[in-house]
Each structure stands twice: as C-alpha cells, then as structure tokens.
Amino acid sequence: MTVIAHLSDPHLGPLPRFTVFELMSKRGLGAINWFRRRRRWHDMAVLDQIVADVIDEAPDAVAVTGDLTNLGLESEFLPAAAFLGRFGPPDKVAAIPGNHDAYVRRVASAPARVWGAHMSSDDGAPGFPYVRRHGLVALIGLSSAVATMPLAATGEVGRRQRDALGPLLRSLKAEGLFRIVLVHHPVAEDGTPWMRRLRDKEELRAILAAEGAELVLHGHNHEPARHSVTGADGAIPVIAVPSCSAGPFSHEPPAAYNLYVVSGGPGAWRCEAITRGLKPDGTIGETDRFTVA
C-alpha cells in the first residue's frame, strides 16, 4: 500500500515588501486583487492546520500542484521553498508551478531555481516531465505555468513536455506502477473559463488516450472536482482539490486536501481517496471518502 497526499494553491501570505517598479506589470492588478479580496480569502492559520494534519497522517509522499506564490515576486519564492520543506525532505515532497508562480516572464525560471530539489526526477535530473517512484506509485510532474497577459490565467504544457510524456507513461506502465500525472491546470472538459484554460489540453488528452495513466491530479480552480478523460485501458479519473488555505471568509469551497491510498497491482489496482479539510467547527477532519479505481 502507498499513500499520496495532494494539496494545491496555498497562495502563501502575507505579501512581502515590494517596490513600485515591481508592480509596473501584470503584478499591479494582482496586488489590487490581493489587498481587496484574496488576503481575506487565504487564511494562513487554516493553512497551518492543514499542514499539521498532513504531517500527522504521514503519507509516503506529498504532491503540491502549484500557485504557492501570489504575484511571482522574487521574494516570494524562498518562503514557498520553506513551506514545501515543512512536509519533509525534497525526495518526499513533489511540487509543480502554477500560473501565479510564472506571473511575469522575468521570474519564469524562479521555481526551478529555488524549488529545484522538489521538481526533479529520482536520479536528480531537472526539468519536466519528471518522475518520482514511491512504492507502488509513480508521480509524473508536468509544468503548465506560463506568463500571460493581464486578466488571463491560461497554461500550456508545450510540445517538448508532451513529446517526452508518452514514452515515459509507456515505460512506467511496463514497470507495473500506478501512474499519477500532476499538472496545475484542468485537463478534462469541466467548464473552466476560456481565459483560465489549459491551451493544449486536447493534445495532452490525446497522449493520455494513447498511453494511459491511472490518475490525473490538478488544482487551479480552487474547488473540488471529479471528472475523467479517455485512457488506453478505460477512463482516467481527473481530480482537483480546493485551495489548501481557503478560510471561513473565502467565497470558495473551504480548504481541503486528498489522501490517495493505492493498493493491488496492474489490472487490479485499488485506489481510495480520503478528503480531509476544514469543518464547520473550525477543525480539520475527514469530510469525504470515495473509490477512485
């Protein structure tokens, strides 16, 4: 049995000090949004409760699917690295960037530069897609984080990652592993607005249809969701979690994360999902349980 925790979109606060020059870009609108709304929605005390609960559950690995920062300020990336370190050593904590972590072009390399130990393969090789093996499970990390125009939050995996993904999924299937693909943006047709979509999701779905996977996990929309896409051996579940810092004053679903308990083997996989999150009494506990595979 292997247990994987998945959480997403912490949007770590408060914002560090910044200069007027740093806001002379898309960041200016983002800063207005933060001070008007997001700083009340993302509750760091609730996030601390979520982190403590993940640690208590002691999963075999933790996957964080992006948007650790808010404005992609250089000074946001080191605190985000410290956040990842709270869950354990880099070989146990896999991360991918989200669109907020690539808010402007000049910080596009920052996640890899600062969080590189959390975004590399088992052998230490950098770059996407990466693969990490944990017991029965292989985590495959993709980056859909790209800088966009103001008011847009789209993503793109890109040809280079897509070309590498097919052979990687094929080889991991030959190893008899339960393949979990990590990507920030939604892959399934789920009603995501056009300005927030994954621009090459059709191409990515074609690879999944040809090579298969056992599960796809994402964040981005700050809401729990269960969908599926076509796979080589049947439907592939595509599951999202809400922001893991969404507090009681947020207009979005409350903070939560999922634990995936994987057992069995090829042709007879079993995967149970356990949702743990913020309850009405302010504590963190189990709020849902469902069978994935």
Protein Blocks (a to p, Z undefined) as FASTA:
>chain_A
ZZddddehklpaddddddfklmncfklmmmmmmmmmmmmmpcfklmmmmmmmmmmnopab
dcdeejkbfnopaklmmmmmmmmmmnocfklmccdddfklmmbfklmmmmmmmmmmmmcc
fkopacjdddddehjbccddddfbdcddehiacdcebjmlmmmmmmmmmmmmmnopacdd
ddfbdfbdnhiafklccfklmmmmmmmmmnopabdcdehjopacddddddfkbccddddd
ddfkbcfkbcbdcddddddddehjehiaccddddddddfkopacdfbdcdfZZ
